[in-house]
């Protein structure tokens, strides 16, 4: 694709580019939750870029990345740029190379900053993009963790590779029902807010912990820190789930 523009989001232009907030309608209650989170992260070096094909008023691609020391994943990636999210809108512009163009934007920025490379966490489960996509773009798997996580790197210069902070052993400290989450995903943040009232109605006790700093996220009980559902030391869900699936999990655990 030859004719396009890429917009870097900041606090001044955010309102003009609502797709920067995970393609959520600005009138949706979840929208403001991500705006609040994102404004704080921009000061920490987080980058959001939107891809606009020529003549299109709606962004068709999205990438979010940050210097590894401020990553909101349970990884140690100092000296690397860490991709949080890469997404291309499903439609006429799918499979047109948008993802590769956005990856190259991230790579060139890391290179200009003198970083060792670009890293990304992928998963065999529900996730933004599969490992195979990144491997086709020059990334290599450098670490793995259950259940099916892979940390991939495209190296710029020789350096010690990043690693996943495998916190499986820390799960043993979680007795009872726990939800550990961050507001990085506005759908998760809204879900957790709504869940509080639902749990009260069902008389179910749960400890809800919001991760509020990158350091806390890097020490989370699973690599993908946005949403972790834990019961008596077992990780039951590590991605956003619907309330129906949440209820089914509780039934299986004999909590509902």
JOCOR-V517742 format. One record per pair of residues at least 12 apart in sequence whose C-alpha atoms are under 10 Angstrom apart, sorted by the first residue. I is the first residue (numbers start at 1). GAP is how many residues later the second one is. Records with the same first field share a line. If there is no record, write none. Layout:
I->GAP ; GAP
This chain:
1->52 ; 53 ; 92 ; 95 ; 96 ; 97 ; 100
2->51 ; 52
3->49 ; 50 ; 51 ; 52
4->47 ; 48 ; 49 ; 50 ; 51 ; 52 ; 94
5->45 ; 46 ; 47 ; 48 ; 49 ; 50 ; 51 ; 54
6->43 ; 44 ; 45 ; 46 ; 47 ; 53 ; 55 ; 56 ; 95 ; 96 ; 99
7->13 ; 41 ; 42 ; 43 ; 44 ; 45 ; 52 ; 55
8->12 ; 39 ; 40 ; 41 ; 42 ; 43 ; 55
9->29 ; 33 ; 37 ; 38 ; 39 ; 40 ; 41
10->28 ; 29 ; 32 ; 33 ; 36 ; 37 ; 38 ; 39
11->24 ; 27 ; 28 ; 29 ; 31 ; 32
14->21 ; 24 ; 25 ; 34
15->20
17->33 ; 40 ; 41 ; 42
18->13 ; 17 ; 40 ; 41
19->30 ; 31 ; 39 ; 40 ; 41 ; 42 ; 43
20->14 ; 15 ; 18 ; 28 ; 29 ; 30 ; 39 ; 41 ; 42 ; 43 ; 44
21->12 ; 13 ; 14 ; 17 ; 27 ; 41 ; 163 ; 164 ; 165
22->12 ; 40 ; 63 ; 65 ; 162 ; 163 ; 164 ; 165
23->35 ; 36 ; 37 ; 38 ; 39 ; 66
24->162 ; 163
28->162
29->157 ; 158 ; 161
30->153 ; 155 ; 156 ; 157 ; 158 ; 159 ; 160 ; 161 ; 163
31->154 ; 155 ; 156 ; 159
32->154 ; 158
33->150 ; 151 ; 152 ; 153 ; 154 ; 155 ; 156 ; 157
34->149 ; 150 ; 151 ; 152 ; 153 ; 155 ; 156
35->148 ; 149 ; 151
36->147 ; 148
37->145 ; 146 ; 147 ; 148 ; 149 ; 175
38->145 ; 146
40->173
41->25 ; 29 ; 30 ; 31 ; 143 ; 172 ; 173
42->24
44->22 ; 23 ; 25 ; 26 ; 27 ; 170
45->20 ; 21 ; 22 ; 23 ; 24 ; 25 ; 26
46->18 ; 19 ; 20 ; 21 ; 22 ; 24 ; 25 ; 35 ; 36 ; 37 ; 38
47->16 ; 17 ; 18 ; 19 ; 20 ; 36 ; 37 ; 59
48->14 ; 15 ; 16 ; 17 ; 18 ; 36 ; 37 ; 38 ; 58
49->12 ; 13 ; 14 ; 15 ; 16 ; 37 ; 53 ; 56 ; 57
50->12 ; 13 ; 14 ; 37 ; 38 ; 52
51->12 ; 37 ; 47 ; 48 ; 50 ; 51
52->46
53->40 ; 45
58->31
59->29 ; 30
60->27 ; 28 ; 29 ; 30 ; 31 ; 32 ; 33 ; 34 ; 38 ; 39
61->25 ; 26 ; 27 ; 28 ; 29 ; 32 ; 33 ; 37 ; 38 ; 40 ; 41
62->23 ; 24 ; 25 ; 26 ; 27 ; 36 ; 37 ; 40
63->20 ; 21 ; 22 ; 23 ; 24 ; 25 ; 36 ; 39 ; 40 ; 42 ; 43
64->18 ; 19 ; 20 ; 21 ; 22 ; 23 ; 38 ; 42
65->16 ; 17 ; 18 ; 19 ; 20 ; 21 ; 38 ; 41 ; 53 ; 54 ; 55
66->14 ; 15 ; 16 ; 17 ; 18 ; 40 ; 44 ; 52
67->12 ; 13 ; 14 ; 15 ; 16 ; 43 ; 46 ; 48 ; 51 ; 52
68->12 ; 13 ; 14 ; 15 ; 47 ; 50 ; 51 ; 94 ; 146 ; 150
69->12 ; 13 ; 145 ; 146 ; 149
70->12 ; 143 ; 144 ; 145 ; 147 ; 148
71->12 ; 13 ; 142 ; 143 ; 144 ; 146 ; 147
72->12 ; 110 ; 112 ; 139 ; 140 ; 141 ; 142 ; 143 ; 144 ; 145 ; 146 ; 147 ; 148 ; 151 ; 152 ; 153 ; 154
73->47 ; 48 ; 91 ; 92 ; 141 ; 142 ; 143 ; 144 ; 145 ; 146 ; 147 ; 149 ; 150 ; 151 ; 152 ; 153
74->47 ; 89 ; 90 ; 91 ; 92 ; 93 ; 140 ; 141 ; 142 ; 143 ; 144 ; 145 ; 146 ; 147 ; 148 ; 149 ; 150 ; 151
75->44 ; 45 ; 46 ; 76 ; 87 ; 88 ; 89 ; 90 ; 91 ; 142 ; 143 ; 144 ; 145 ; 147 ; 148 ; 149 ; 150
76->85 ; 86 ; 87 ; 88 ; 89 ; 142 ; 143
77->39 ; 40 ; 41 ; 42 ; 43 ; 83 ; 84 ; 85 ; 86 ; 87 ; 88 ; 141
78->37 ; 38 ; 82 ; 83 ; 84 ; 85
79->31 ; 34 ; 35 ; 36 ; 37 ; 38 ; 39 ; 80 ; 81 ; 82 ; 83
80->30 ; 31 ; 33 ; 34 ; 35 ; 36 ; 37 ; 38 ; 39 ; 40 ; 73 ; 74 ; 75 ; 76 ; 79 ; 81 ; 82
81->25 ; 26 ; 28 ; 29 ; 30 ; 32 ; 34 ; 35 ; 36 ; 37 ; 38 ; 39 ; 72 ; 73
82->24 ; 28 ; 35 ; 36 ; 37 ; 38 ; 39 ; 70 ; 71 ; 80
83->20 ; 23 ; 35 ; 36 ; 37 ; 38 ; 39
84->35 ; 36 ; 37 ; 38 ; 44 ; 100 ; 140
85->35 ; 36 ; 37 ; 42 ; 43 ; 44
86->12 ; 13 ; 14 ; 16 ; 17 ; 34 ; 41 ; 42 ; 43
87->12 ; 15 ; 41 ; 42
88->14 ; 40 ; 41
99->30 ; 34 ; 35 ; 38
100->33 ; 34 ; 36 ; 37
103->15 ; 31 ; 34
104->33
106->12
107->12 ; 47 ; 48 ; 49
108->48
110->46
111->44 ; 45 ; 46
114->42 ; 43
115->40 ; 41 ; 42 ; 44
116->37 ; 38 ; 39 ; 40 ; 41 ; 42 ; 43 ; 44 ; 45 ; 46
117->22 ; 36 ; 37 ; 38 ; 39 ; 40 ; 41 ; 42 ; 44 ; 45
118->21 ; 34 ; 35 ; 36 ; 37 ; 38 ; 44
119->15 ; 20 ; 21 ; 22 ; 23 ; 32 ; 33 ; 34 ; 35 ; 36 ; 42 ; 43 ; 44
120->14 ; 19 ; 21 ; 30 ; 31 ; 32 ; 33 ; 34 ; 42
121->20 ; 22 ; 23 ; 28 ; 29 ; 30 ; 31 ; 32 ; 42 ; 43 ; 102 ; 103
122->12 ; 19 ; 22 ; 26 ; 27 ; 28 ; 29 ; 30 ; 101 ; 102
123->21 ; 22 ; 23 ; 24 ; 25 ; 26 ; 27 ; 28 ; 100 ; 101
124->22 ; 23 ; 24 ; 25 ; 26
125->22 ; 23 ; 24 ; 113 ; 114
126->112 ; 113 ; 114
127->97 ; 112 ; 113
130->20
131->18 ; 19 ; 20 ; 21
134->18 ; 19 ; 20
135->17 ; 18 ; 19
137->17
138->14 ; 15 ; 16 ; 17
139->12 ; 13 ; 14 ; 15 ; 16
140->12 ; 13 ; 14 ; 15
141->12 ; 13
142->12 ; 19 ; 20 ; 21 ; 22
143->18 ; 19 ; 20 ; 21 ; 22
144->19 ; 20 ; 21 ; 22 ; 79
145->18 ; 19 ; 20 ; 21 ; 22 ; 23 ; 77 ; 78
146->20 ; 22 ; 76 ; 77
147->75 ; 76 ; 88 ; 91
149->15 ; 73 ; 74 ; 75
150->13 ; 14 ; 73
151->12 ; 13 ; 72
164->54 ; 58 ; 59
165->53 ; 54 ; 55 ; 56 ; 57 ; 58
166->52 ; 53 ; 54 ; 55 ; 56 ; 57
167->51 ; 52 ; 53 ; 54 ; 55 ; 56
168->52 ; 53 ; 54 ; 55 ; 65 ; 66 ; 67
169->52 ; 64
170->49 ; 50 ; 51 ; 52 ; 63
171->49 ; 50 ; 51 ; 59 ; 60 ; 61 ; 62 ; 63 ; 64
172->49 ; 58 ; 59 ; 60 ; 61 ; 62 ; 63
173->59 ; 60
174->33 ; 47 ; 56 ; 57 ; 58 ; 59 ; 60 ; 61
175->32 ; 55 ; 56 ; 57 ; 58 ; 59
176->29 ; 30 ; 31 ; 54 ; 55 ; 56 ; 57 ; 58
177->27 ; 28 ; 29 ; 30 ; 31 ; 52 ; 53 ; 54 ; 55 ; 56 ; 57 ; 73 ; 76 ; 78
178->27 ; 28 ; 29 ; 30 ; 31 ; 50 ; 51 ; 52 ; 53 ; 54 ; 55 ; 56 ; 57
179->13 ; 27 ; 28 ; 29 ; 30 ; 31 ; 48 ; 49 ; 50 ; 51 ; 52 ; 56 ; 58 ; 59
180->12 ; 27 ; 28 ; 29 ; 30 ; 31 ; 37 ; 40 ; 41 ; 42 ; 45 ; 46 ; 47 ; 48 ; 49 ; 50 ; 58
181->27 ; 28 ; 29 ; 30 ; 31 ; 36 ; 39 ; 43 ; 44 ; 45 ; 46 ; 47 ; 48 ; 57 ; 58 ; 59
182->27 ; 28 ; 29 ; 30 ; 31 ; 32 ; 34 ; 35 ; 43 ; 44 ; 45 ; 46
183->27 ; 28 ; 29 ; 43 ; 44
184->27 ; 28 ; 41 ; 42 ; 43
185->41 ; 42 ; 55
186->40
187->53 ; 54 ; 55
188->38 ; 39 ; 51 ; 52 ; 53 ; 54
189->21 ; 37 ; 38 ; 51
191->49 ; 50 ; 51 ; 52
192->16 ; 18 ; 35 ; 48 ; 51
194->49
195->48 ; 51
196->12
198->45
199->48 ; 57
202->53 ; 54
203->52 ; 53
204->46 ; 51 ; 52
205->50
206->24 ; 25
207->23
208->21
209->19
210->16 ; 17
211->14 ; 15 ; 16
221->12 ; 14 ; 17
222->13 ; 15 ; 16
223->15
224->14 ; 15
225->13 ; 14
226->12 ; 13 ; 14
227->12 ; 13 ; 14
228->12
229->12 ; 17 ; 20
231->19 ; 22 ; 24
236->13 ; 14 ; 17
237->12
